[in-house]
Every structure is written in structure tokens, then in C-alpha cells.
């Protein structure tokens, strides 16, 4: 079923769009079912869970940290994480740079813009985001590379609201893309990725439509 779901979604996506299969709460067996048909990009929102899976699963998997990141836990994923999606402070970037330096690697990151009209989402406002991009501190971080932006729309049935929120991120991304050599616009999840595609996203994060409903009882 997982393989079938994955193929169905990929058939709707252009080749240049990266599909991150959100495997949080899911067992290794489910991830391997997707892996065995060629999928390599998986997303987790807890560093410890992701690290456990990294240790147990094939090493050519590209692990995406899609959840809010606590600075004191960056060290656990620094040696392997492929892309950190939800960077929302210069302090966090400083810690990522420090830990990446220790591992002699450069870690790719996305800055998270707060686009949702609801209060529960993390993220930067536009001014703070621009302050980070222009900061001398960022220029000194040789082991961090900002490759684009990420955002999450409000969880709502109001498609016009979702369009407004995605449009805000789309416009900012393409305003900054050339100046900062951005390559990645990450927006769109299981419930709204088809709307995000209309706003030129090139990375979507899809979980339940691939793996089925999540079981949080044992998580």
C-alpha cells in the first residue's frame, strides 16, 4: 500500500520537485517499503527518532529534519542530516555551524518564514529573515549553507487563506532567489500540497497520504 501511494503521488509531481516522505511515528519496515521502490528522502520531526532510524537504516537515505529544532540536540544529527527545514534564529544557525564544523561538513538549511495566520506555528517574520540573510554573522558561518525557504500554511479548509499564505512565501522566495542563490522552496503537506504546487514549490512534505494515519499512542 505504501509503495502504491508513493507511486500515485509521484505521478502528479514534475521531476524537479522533491518529495520528502514524512515518516515520523512510522516503523523502519514502512520506510524500507518506500526505500525499496527507490525513494530516498525522508522527513522526521524529532532528532532522537531520526537518529535511531539513521543508525538502523541504509546510509544512502537523505534525512530531512522538518520539526522545530532545539539547539542542544543539533549535535546528534550533525554527522548525517541532509537538510534542516525549520531554522528560525541566528543562534540556531550558529549552533548548526559549530556542530557541522566538528563533523567537517557543511549542512544545508532552510529559513522558516511564519506565513500562517494562526498562532501555533514557528517561524520568522520577513524583517527578521532579511536581517539574518544580511548579517555578518551568517557570512562567517562556513559550515552552514542557506539553500532556501520553508513555510507551513494554516490548517484550515479555507483554500483562499492557504493560497494567500503560500503566495506570500512564493513571492519572497523568488524576490530573494537570485541574490542569495536559493534552490529550494519547501511548502505543501498532505492536506495542501496540490495548492502549494500552484505556487511553484519544489519540495513537498507528505506523510499520511503515503504511510496512512499516524499512531501517536506509542510515540
N, C-alpha and C positions, 0 to 999 in steps of 0.2 A: 504493500500500500504506500509506504514512504517513497519508494522508487517511482511509483506511478504518479504520485502527487508532484514529485520533483520534476519529472519529465513534463508534466502538464504545464507547470508554471514556467519552466524554461522555454517552452514552445511559444510563450507570449512575450518573451524578452528578446530584445536585439542583442547580438553578440557582444556589443561593447558594454552591456550592463552586467555588473557583478551581483550575483545573488548570494547573500550571506544567509545560510540556513541556521536559524536561531535554535540551538539545541539545548538551551537551559532547561533543567529538570529532567532531561531525557537520558536514558541509559546509553552506554557505549555501543550496545548492539544496534540501536536505532541510528546512531551516527555512522556505524560501519555499513549499514544498508545503503545509506546515501553515498558514502565513500566508494562503495563497490561498483557504483554506476558512474564513477568519475568525478563526483563532487568533492571540492577541496576547501571551500570557505565556510567556516562555522563560527557562530557567534555565541558568546556566553556573557552573563552579566554579574557573575561572582568569580573573583580571581581564584579562590581556592578550588572551586568546582572545575574551572577551566584548566588549572594546573594539574589536577588529578587526571583529567581527560588527556591532557598533553602527554603526561607520563605513560599512560596506558595505550594510547592510540598511535597510528602511523605518523611518522615525523614530517611527512610532506603536507600535512594538514596546515592550512593558514588560519590561525586563531584570531578572531576579532573580539576585542573587549568592548562590548556595547553598553555596559551599565555605568553607573556613576562610580568613579574611581577614588578610593581613599589613598592618600599619599603614602601611608605606612605599609601599604600592600603592593606597591608598584614593584618592589624588589623580587616578588615571587614570580612575576611574569616577564621580567625584563629580558631574560635569555631567549625567549621564544615568541612573544606576541608579535603578530603581523601588523595589526593596525588597532590603535586605540581611538574609539569613536567619540567619546564624550569628555573631551578636555575643556574645562571651563574656568581655568585660572592660570596665571603665570607661575604661582607656587607649585602647581601640579606639573607644569612643563619643566620647571627646574628639577623636580624630583625624578621625572622620567629621564631627563638628560643625564643626571648623576648616575642613575642605575644602568642606563644604556652604556655609558662610558665604562662602567665596571665590567660590562659584558663585551666591550669592544665592538659595539654595533650601533647603528642608527635606527631609531624607532619612528615609524610613521604615525602621525596623529591627525585627527580632525578636531577643529574647534566647534563646540556645540553652541548654536545660536538658539536662544529661547524664542520660539515662534508661537507656541500655544497660548491661547487666551486664558486657559485655566492656570491655577497657581501651583499645581503639583509637579511641574516639570522643571528640571535643572536647565542651566544654560546661561550664556552671556547675552547682554543686550548689545546692540550694534556698536555703541560707543566703546564699551569695554573690549569688544572683539577687535575693533580697529586699534585700540591702544596696545593690545598685545602684539598685533602684527607689526606695528611701527616701533616697538620697544627695542632699545639697545640690548636689553637682557636676552630677548629672543635671538637676536643676531649672534650672540655669544654661545648659544646652545648648539654645539657642533654635532651632538648625538640625537637631536630631535629634528624631524622634518614635518612641517605642517603641509599636508597634501590636499586639504580642502575643508569643507564644512559639513556639519550634520545638524539635523533638527527633527523634532517629533511634533506632529500636529496634535491638536486636542482630540481626545477620544469622544467623538460625537457623531450623530447621524446627519448633522448639518453639513452637506458637501460643500456648500458655498463658503462656509467658515474654513473648512480644510483647504479649499482652493486658495483662499486669502492668505492663509498661513504658509502654505507651500510656495506661493508666489513671492512672498517676502524673502524667503530663503533663496529661491531661484534667482531673483534679481540681484541680491547681494553677491551671490556666488559668481555670477557672470560679470558683475562690475569689478570684482577683485581677481578673477581667474588669471588674466594675463600678467598683471602686476606681480602677483605672488606665486605664479607657476602652479596653480592648483590643477589637480587632475580628478578629484573625487568629490561628488555631491551625494551624500548619503541621506536619503529620506524616503519614507514609504515602508510600511509594515503590512502584516497580513490583511488588516482591515482597510487599508487605504493606499496600497502600493500602486494600484491602477490609476488613481488620481495623481500620485506622485510622478508617474511616467509622463503625464501630460505637462509636467513642469520640469522636464529634462533631467530628472535624477539619473545617475549612472551607477547607483548602488542601492539595493533594496534589502531590507532585513525581514525575512519571513520565517515564522516558526510554526504556528498552529496549522497553517494551510499545508505544511509539509509533514509535520510529525503528529498532528492531531492535538486534541485538547491536552493541556498540561495538567499533571497531577502534582499539586503542591503539598499534599498531605505528608509525604515523606521527604520533603525538601527543606 
